[in-house]
Amino acid sequence: MAPAGDDKACDVCWGLTFLLPSCVKGQSLRLGLWGGGALPGGCADPLPRLRCRTERRTEEGWVAMAAEMSLSHRLPRGVLSEAELEEVAQRNPPAKPSLHGCLRKARCSASTAKSLLFRFLPFLRWLPRYPIKDWLLGDIASGFSVGIMHLPQGLAYALLAGLPPVTGLYSSFYPVFLYFFFGTSRHNSVGPFAVISVMIGSLTDSLLPSDNFLEFVNGTNVTMVNEEQRDAARVELVATITVLTGIFQVALGLLQFGFVVTYLSDPLVRGYTTAASVHVLVSQLKNVFGVSLGEYSGPLSLFKTFIEICRKLPETNVGTLVTAIIAMVAIFIVKELNHKFAAKLPMPIPIELITIIISTGISYGVNLSDKFGISVVGNIPSGLKAPVVPNFSYFGQVVGNAFAIAVVGYAICISLGKIFALKHGYKVDSNQELIALGLCNFLGGFFQCFAISCSMSRSLVQESTGGNSQVAGVIASLVILVTILKIGELFRDLPKAILAAIIIINLKGMFKQFADLPMLWKSNRVDLMVWIVTFVATLLLNLDIGLGTAVAFGLLTVIFRTQLPHYSILGRISDTDIYRDVAEYQLAREVPGVKIFRSSSTLYFANVELYAEALKKKSGINVDRLIKKKSKALRKLKKQQKKAEKEKAKKKKVAEDGLNGPGVAVIELSGAEGSAPPEPTLCSLGLPQPGFHTVILDFSPVSFVDTVSIKILKNIFRDFHEIEVDVFVASCPGPVLAQLERGNFFSSAITKSCFFPSVHDAVVHSSKEQHRALVDRSTRM
């Protein structure tokens, strides 16, 4: 039964109890939320005193008061704005960088020098604590296994790079040995890698094609390629590329730019390496079929090469084809057996080395080169060569390619390093890895090495055969050293078809990455687009331009994602102070009279206008149109006031000329001027009013703001104030608040009192403010 008193008002009061949650029904008086003091007579509740039926947005006011009652009792402390929080928590002023502070940090000391030395030479930290009894035997076994793999892969990948086979042996020795001193990964096996080799090969083919080294044979019209001159020129070019690649990597590492690899997402790297594997496969078909091809470079070079191979299939050397097929079948079967019985085998069967030894013996004994026309590796010089300064005149031509090789090589290396580090519980320093890889390339370039990276197959063997540190790498490099000094010359009769077979079979892991497509289709379509665009661009535009296109497209997807984030209106989960998207959570209910708006992205120049538009759209009212109507109504009101003033002036003049004395008229005019006219409102102007009194912007996803976003945020505050809606900001991170301060965001109209540490603080504050406003209006009436 309704309480006694004003029947209509008490009906509202009685109905209000149905708006309250069960936990607060019947407890409104005990909560003490009505400002304290004695209750007026005639009604048990204070609501009739508010004369709510004569006020605008009455129902919303009662609902807001009900919401305040259900919200406030859940806050374990008083409501705090950011201004109050700074005072209570004693926020430190933002630190200003000074020259003295920078010099103090840069000051050298014994501890700083020691720390830098251990950082740039990580082996000094772990080698003195090396557990010889536990790790040494495993590292020796692992080193021999990896060294045996280095031999065939080094020869094969040199062929892939368009270089003499001995350069592959050099690239398997110097960088592997140097990585022991500078690397932080215990399981990475650095050295020649198929993708990097094919990137170098495409560059040597374009800058130094074989056609540039044609010579007439013995005064006849027959021309032949002078392979010795071509190989010497290409070695000089590749050494320059390798040195420049190392310079880029060391510079990026010293500048702490190890994060540059984050711009190469996993789908991008996998799509790129898959496309590079197709390039590798097509480039080796000529050695499989035993045909000679022209050298193509630039966009569509892959397809031009493939078309020419198809045209020359009738010229296939049967002996070469049979040799390649037999080798591929044998290597494939044994590798599958290695994988299947990995747990039972002490080390993988070195089928690649066995194939090379057997095929070299058969080729030498049967004389395959002369009898069947099978192309062989040729002379492999023994011994190490003195360092040679690279040709710096090539720098301008290869700077872009060197940077691409530097980034791709590092991306593959750090990705594998982090996988092994996570598995075995140690840390890999991304910047030091960049420096280590750079020094391996930089110093290796002086010794006729080509750019290296990390091989997954060798790294897995190094881990699975008991390798625990880069001591295994040193053992592997010693195996290659012995080969260079004593054994290398024995492989001059090795058929190139065998090396092509080794390269093609080792691409199996790369081609397995096509399985990413159905997985990405289910999980993330944007990543699927990155994968496909990278793959197609690399196939069509070649490796260098394809990589640039892929990175650009990847960055564009990031921009589009921030431009088109998910916008939502938040509601409160019943009986909690948690706020979630009302479209996703059934129990999330909008707080009456309050719109809580959230974007899933940060705010910057590219998306802040879309943010403002989405806010106005989600609010459910055409804010811009209402502002225009208000401006039009205000102009009309001004005209009416001017007209009234003119009429008043006429009346005054008549009064002065009439019977009434001027003094009386002056007194009336003074009285009219003394009372300031009330400020026009939407209600007094006869305009529709918003169905809410407060907008709360949840800034928890915002990580930074710029000058454009600050300007638009000011406009949001201004526009909603125009339609008599308060704007509050909740959960604004400290760095963003500091950026707003530096951007002169705050003023007399927008203060830190509009900012709150949580959404719940802002909701409770807005409910209390609405209640106070209703009480003030009721007392004035």
N, C-alpha and C positions, 0 to 999 in steps of 0.2 A: 504494500500500500504506500502511495506517495506520501511524503511528509506534508504537514499542514503548511499553509501560507499561500503564496501566489501559485494558483493551480497550474497555469501554463508554464511558468518558469520551473516549477517543481516537477512537471512532467519531463522537462528536459533533464533535470537533475536525476530523476528516477531512471530515465532511459540511459543515462551515462553509465550506469553500473554495468550495463550489458556490453559496453565498449571496453571494459577493463578485463585484463586476464584474470583467470580464476585465483591466481596467487595474491591479487591485490584487491579483489572485490570485498567490500565491507571494511577495508583498512585505510581508506583515504584520509580519514581524520587522524588516525594514529600515526600516519607517515609524516604528518607535519609539513606537507608540501605547499600549503596555501598561504605561507608567509607568516604564520603564527598569529597570536592574538585571539580575542574572544570572538566567537561566531555570532553573527547577527541573529536577532530573534525572529521567530516566525518560520524558520526553516532550519533543519538540522545541518544542511550543507550550505556553503557560501555561494553556491551558483546563482540563486535567485537575485542576489545583490548585483550581479554583473549585467542584468538586463540583456541577456545574450541575443534575444530575438530582435533587438533594435540595432545590433552591430553587424558589420559585414563579415562574411566568412564565419558565421557563428558556429556552425556545426564543426568546421575545421578547427576552430579554437578549442571546442570541448574535446575533440579527438586528440589534439595536440597536448592538452592538459592530461588527458588519460594516458597518452603515450609517455608523458613526462613522469607520471606516477609509476608506470610500469618499468621505466628505464632507470630513474635516478636511484632507486633502492638497490640496483645491482652494481653501481659504481663504488668500489671499495675506498674511494677517496673523493675529494672535491674536484669539480671540473676545472681543468687548467687549459688556458690558451698558451700559445707558444711564447708570448710576451711574459706571462706569469711563470711559465716553466723555466725560461732563461733566468729569471730572477731567483726562483726557488733553487734550481739546480746549479746556479752560478756558472753559466756557460762562458767558456774562454773566448776572448775575441779572436777572430780569424788571424792566423799567423801571416805576417808579411815577409816575403823573402828579402833578405839583405845580403849585401856583398860580404859583410863580415861573417855571416853564417855560412855562406858558400865556401869562403876561404878556410873557415874552421873545419868544415867537413873534408876539404881537400888536403888538409894538413897531413904530412907524412909522419909516421911513427913506426917503431919496430914491430908492433902488433899488426898495424895496417899492412906493412910490407910483407910480413909472414902470411897474413891472410890472403893477399893478392897472389903470392907465390904458390900457395897451396891451391888457390882457385884456378890458376892458369896451368898448373902442373899437378893434376889430381893424383897421379901415381905416387907423389910424395906422401900423400895422406894414407893411402891404403897399402902400398907395398911394404912398409916396415911392419905392418900387422898381418901380412899375408900368411895364412895357415898352411904351411908347406905340407904337413902330413895329410891334411884333409883335402886339399885342392890340387896339389901338384900333379899327381897321376892323372886325374880327370882332365886337367888342362893340357897335358902332353898328348893324351889320346885324342882329345877334341882338336888340338892344333894340327895333328897329322891328318885327321879326317878332313878338316876344312882346307888344309893345304893341298890335299889330293883333289878337292873340288875346284880350287883356285886355278889349277893348271889348265884343264880343258876349258873352263869358263873364260879365263883370261885370253886364251888363244881365240875362242869363238867371238867374244865381245869386241876384240880388236878388229876382227874381220867385219863385224857389224858397224863399227865406227869408220870403216874404210881405211884402216891403218895396217902397217906390218904387224904380224902376230907377236913379235917380241915386245911391242909396246904394251900389249895386254899383260905380259909377264911383269914388266916394270910396274904397271899399275896395280898388280897384285902383290908387289913387294914393298915399295917405298911408302905408300899411304897406310898400309896395314901396320907396318912397323912404327910409323909416326903416331898412329892413333893410340898406341899403347901409352904414350906419354901425355896426351892431351884429352883423350876421350873419357866420358863419365859412365858410359854404358858398359856393363860387364859381358854382354852377350851379343852385341852387334858385330857382324862380320862385314867390315867395309871393304871396298874394292870395286871392280867393274860391275856395272849393272845394266841390264838390257835397255831400259828406257833411256837412261843417260847416254848410252852408246849410240842408240838410233838417233837421238837429238844431235849428237856430234856428227854422226854420219850424214844426216841431211844437210848439215852446214858445210862439211867438206865437199859433198857432191855439188853444192850450189856455188861455192866460192872457187873451188879448184877441181872442176870436172876433168875427166880423163881426156876429153877432146883437146884440152890445152897442152897436152904433152904428146901429141902425135908426131911421129918422125918417119921420114922415108927410109925404107930398108935398102941399103946398098945401092943407092942411086936409082932405084926403080920407082914406079908410081904406087907401089904398095906401102901403106902406112901402118905403123904399130905404135902402141902406147909405150912410152919410155917409163916403165913402172918404177925404176929406181929414182928418177927425178920426181915423179909424181908423189911417191911415198915420202921422199925427203921434204918436199914442199908441204905436204899434208901434216907431217909430224911437226913441222915448225908452226903451222897454223894452229893445230890442236894444242900444242904446248902453250901458245899465247892465250887461247881460250881458257885453258885450265888455270893458268896463273891469274887471269882476270876474274874467273869464277871464284878462286880462293880469296882474292882481294875483296870482292863483294861480301863473301861470307864472313871473313874476319872483321870487316868494317861493321857489318850489321850486328855481329856478336859483341863487339866492343861498345857499340851504341845501345846495347840492351834491346835489340830489335828482334829477339828470338820469337816474339809474338807475331812476326810477319807471316808465319806459317798458318796462323789462325784464319787468314783470308783464303786459304786453300782448304775448304771443307772436305770432310771425308768422302761424300758423294762426288765432289769435283776431282779429287785425287784418284779415286777408283775409276771414274769414267775416263779420266785422262790416261791412266796407265793401261786401261783396256784398249783404248784407241791406239796408244803407242805400241801395244802388242800386235795389233793388226798391221801397223807399219813394219814392225820387225818381221812378221810372218811373210808379208809380201816381198820385203827386201831380200829374204833368204830363198825365195822360190827359184831365183836364177841359179843358185848353187845346187839346189835340189835337182833341177831339170838339166843343168849343165849348158845353159844358153847364155849368150852375151847380150846385154841390154844397154840402151842409152841411159844417161843419168839425168833425172828430172828433179826439179826443185820448185818450191813455191806452191800455191794453192792447186789442188787437184793432181799433184804429182803422184800420189798413191794410185789413183785410177789410171793415169797415163802409163805407169809402170805395169800395172796389172793387165791392161789391154795389150801392151807390147808382149808380155809373157804369153798371153793367149794366142797371139799371132804367131809366135815362134815355137809353139808346142810341137809342130812337125819336125823341128830341128833338135828335139830333145836327145841328149846323150844317154843312151840306155844304160850304160855302165854306171854313170853318175847317179841316175835315178834309182837303180837297183841297190847301189851302195847306201844311198840315203834312206831308202825304205827299210832295208835290213837293220841299219843302225837305229832308226826310230823305233821299230818294233822291239828290238832287244832292250833299248834303254827304257822304253815305256813299261815293258813287262817287269823288268827288275825293279824299277822305281815303285811300281804298285806292290811288289813283294816286300820291298823295304818298308813301305807304309803299313802293310798288313801285319808284318811280323816285327814291327819296331820294338816291341817290348821284349822280344826274345833275342834279337840280334845285338851283340855288344856294340857294333857300329854299322852304319848302312853300307851295303855292298857298293864299292866305288865303281859303278858300271860305266860312268863316263870315262874315267881313266883307263879302265880295262878295254873299252871300245877304242880309245885312241891308240893304245899300245898295239892291240891286235890289228887294227886297220892300217897302222903305220908299217907293221911288219909285213902284212900281206901286200901292201902297196910297194914296199921296197923289194920284196921277193919276186913278185909277179911283174913289176914295172908297169903298174896301172896307168901311169901318166903317158907313156909312149905307146903302149899297146891299145888302150881303150880311150885315150884322150881325156882322162879324168884329171881335173885341175887339182893341184896339190899346193900346200902352203908355201913351199920354197925355202930359201935359205933363212935360217934363224941364227943370227950372230951370237956367239958366246961372250960372256963377261959383261961387266957394267960399263956404262959410258960416262964420260966427264959431264958435269952440268953445263948447260948452254943457256945463255940469256935469250929470252923469247923475242920475237920480232914485234916491237911496240907499234909499228905502222899498221898492224891489223886491228888495234884496239877500237878504232872508230867504226870498223865494219862489223865487229862481233860483240859490241858492248851489250846490246839488247839480248842477244842469244845467251851470252855468259850470265846475265842476271837471271834469265829464265832457268838455265841449268842449275844455278846456285840455289834458287828457291825450291825447285822440284827435288833436287838431290837432298836438300836439308829436310824437306817435308817427309820424304820416305824414310830417311834415317831417324828422325825424331819420333815418328809414329811407331816404328818398330822398337825403338829404345824404350818408349813409355810402356809398351805392351809387356816387354820383358821385366822392366822395373816394377810394374804393378804385380806381376806374377811372383817375383822373387823378393819383394819387400825392400827395395832400395830406391833412391831418388836419382833422376837424371836431370842435370842442369841444362835447360834448353839453350841458354846463351853460350855456355861453354861448349856444348855440342856443335853449335854453329862455328865457334872459333876453331875447334878441333878439326872439323871437316874442312874449314877454310885453309888451315895450315897444311893439312894433308894435300890439298889441291895446289896450293901456292908453291910449296916446296917440291911437290911431285912434278909440277910443270917444268921445272928446270932440268929434270931427269927424263924427259920425253914420256911422261905419263899423260893419260887423258883423264878427264874429270870422273870422279868416283862417287858412289853413294853406298847404300847398304843393301845387301841381297837377303831376301827373306829365306830362300832355300839354304844358303850357307849359315845364316844366323840360327835357323832351326836345328841344323846339324850340330852347330857349335854348342847349343844348349842341350840337345838330347844326348850327346856323347860324353857329357860330364864336364863341359866347360863352365868355369865359375868366375873367370876374370879374363882380362886382355892378355894374360900370359899365353893363353891359347892362340891369340892373334900373332904374338911374337913367334911361336913355334910354327904357325902356318907360313909366316913370312920367310922363315929360315928354309922351309921346304921349297918355296919358290926360288929363294936365293941359290940353293944347290942346283935347281933346274936351270936357272939362268947361266950359272957358271960352267956346268958340266954336261947337263942332259939335254938342254934345249935344242942343240943342233941335230939331235937324233930324230926330231919330229919334222924334218924338212919334206919327207915323203907323205906326210899326213894329208889325206884327201879333204878338200874344203867341204865336200858333201857331209863328212862326219861332223864337222863343226856346225854346219847348218842344221843337222839333225839334233845335235845337243841343244842349240838355241831354241828350235821349234818345240821340242819336248819340254823344255824349261818354261815355256809360255803357258803351260797347262793351268798353273795356279792363277795366272792373270785372266785367262778366259773363263775361269770359274766365277769371276766377278759379274758375269751376265746374270747370275742368280740374284743379284741385288735388285733387279727390275721388279719382279713380283713382290718382293719384300717392301720395297719403297712405295709401290702402288698401294699397298695396304696401310703403310704407316705414315708416309708424308709425301704428298704429291709434288710439293715444291722441290724437295730434294730429288725426286724422280726427274723433274724437269731439268735441274742442274746437271744430273748425271747424263741425261740424253743429249742436252745441248752441248755439254763438254765433249762427249763422244763424237757427235756428228761434226762439230766445229773442228776438232782435231783431225778427223778423217779428211774433211774437205779442204781445210786451210793450212794443213801441215802442222807440225808440232809447236813451232814458236808462236805463230799467229793464233793457232787454236787455243793455246794456253792463255794468251791475253784476252781472247774473246770469252773464254770460260770464266776467268776471274772477274771480268766486267759484268758478265751475266749474273754471277754469284752475288756481287755487290748490289746489283739492281734488285735482286730478290729480297735482299735485306731492306733496301729502301722501300720497296713496295709493301713489305710486311709492316714496316713502321708507319707507312702512309695509310694502310688499310687494317688497323688493329681491330680488336673486338671491343665494342662499346657496350656497356651494360648499366642498368639501374639496379642498385643493391637494395636488398631488404634485410630485415633483422630476422634471424632464426629465433623462434619462440623460446622465451625463458633463457636467452643467452645475450652476450654482447658481441656476437659474431654476425657479420653482414656478408651476404652472398648474392649472386645474380638471381633475381626473381624469376628469370626465364629458365634457369637450370635447377633451382631448388624449390620443391613444392611447399616446403614449410617456411620459406623466406617470404616475409610480408613487408611491403613498403611502410615506413613510418609515416603516419598521417601528417600531411602538410609538409613533408620533407622529401626532396628528390636527391638521392645519393648517386652520383655519376662517377663511373670509373672507365678508364681506357687501359688496354693491356700493353700500351707502348709508352715510351717517353715522349716529351714534347719538344719539337724543334721546328725550324722554318718550313720543312716539307710537309708536316702533318698538322700543325697547330690550327690552321683555318678549318680543316676537316673536323678537328676536335671541337671547335666552337659550333660548327654546323650540327654535328651529331648531338651535342649537348642540348641545343635548342630544339632539335627534333625529338629527342628522348623526353624532354620536359612535357611534351604533349600540348604545347601552345606556341602559336606563331609569334615569337618575341618581336621580331623586326616589324611585323605588321601592327602589333599592338603599340609599339613605340611610335610608329607613323601616325596611328589614330590619335594617340595622346598629343603629339606635336600639333596635329591639325586642330584638335579640340582646344589646346592651349592658345593657338593663334585666334581661334574664334572667340575664346573667352577674353583675350586681350582687346579684340575689337569691341566686344560688348562693354568692357570696362572703360575704354576710351569714349565710347558713345555715352555711357552713363556720366562720365566726368564732364563731357561737353554739356549734357542736360543740366547737370548740377551747377556748372558755371553760368548757364543761362538763368537758372532759378536764382542764383546768387545776385546776378545783375538786376533781375526784376525785383528781388527783395530790397536791394539797396535803393532802387528808385521808388519803391512803394511805401506802404505805411510802416512796415517793420523797419526798425533801426538796423544799421549795419552791424552794430555790436552783437545783436542776437544771432544774426547769420554767421558772423565770425565764430561765435561760441559753438554753434552747431557744426561748422566745418572743422574746427579744431578737434571737436570730439570725434568726428568721423576719421580724421587723420590720425588721431591718437591710438585708435584700435587697429592693429595690423590685421589684414584679411587672412583667413586661414589658407594654408598652402593647398592648392588643388590636388585631389587624389583621383585615382581611377573611378572610385565610387561617385565622387562629386561631379566628375566629368561625364558620368553615365556610360562608362566603358566596362567591358567584361573584365573580371578579375581572375588572376591565375588560381588554380586549384591547390596551390601550395604556397608557403610563405618563406621557404628556405631551400637553397641549393647547396649541397655539400660535394666538393670535388675531392675524390680520393686520389691523392698523389703518391701512393705507395709504389706504383710502377715507374714513376718518373725518376730518371737518373741524372738528367741535366736539362737546362733550359738555355735558350739563346735570346738575343735582343728581340727577334721577331716574336717568339713565343711570349716574352714578357709583355710586349705591346698588346698582343691579342688577349692575354689574360686580364690586362687592365680594361680592355673593351668589354670582356665578359662581365666583370664587376659592374662597370658602368651601365650596361644594357639591362641587367637584371635589377639593379637599383632603380632604374627608370620605371620598371613595372612593379615596384614595391616588393621585391623579393631579395632577401638577404643571401649573400654568398659567403660560404666558409670553405676553407681548405683543410683537409685532414691528412695525417700521416706523411707530411712533407719531409723528405730526408734532409739532414743537416747541410750537406754540400749544396743542395738545391736552394735551401733557404739562404745560404751565403751568396749564391749567384743572384738571387732576387734582390738581396740588399745591395750588391755591387751594381746591379742594373737599375737602381733607383725605382724599384717597383712600389715600395711603401711610401705612403703620403698620409695626409690628414684624413683622407677618405678611406684608404686601405691601410690598416695597421696590422701588427702581429697579433692583435686580439681576434682577428678573423682566422687565425691559423691554430689548429689543434693537433695534439700528438696522436690522436686516434679518431676514427670515425665515431665511436661511441661518445667520446667527449663532445664532439661537435653536435651530435644528435641531442644529447641531454641539454647542452647549452642553448640550442635553438628552441627546444621545447620550453625551457624556463623563460627565455626571452619573450616568447609568444604569450606565455601566461602572464608575465609582468605587463606586457603591452595591453592585454585585455583588461587586467585589473585597473591600470591607469585610466583607460578610456571609460571604464564603468564609474570610477570615482569622479571623473570630470563631468559625467552626466548627472 
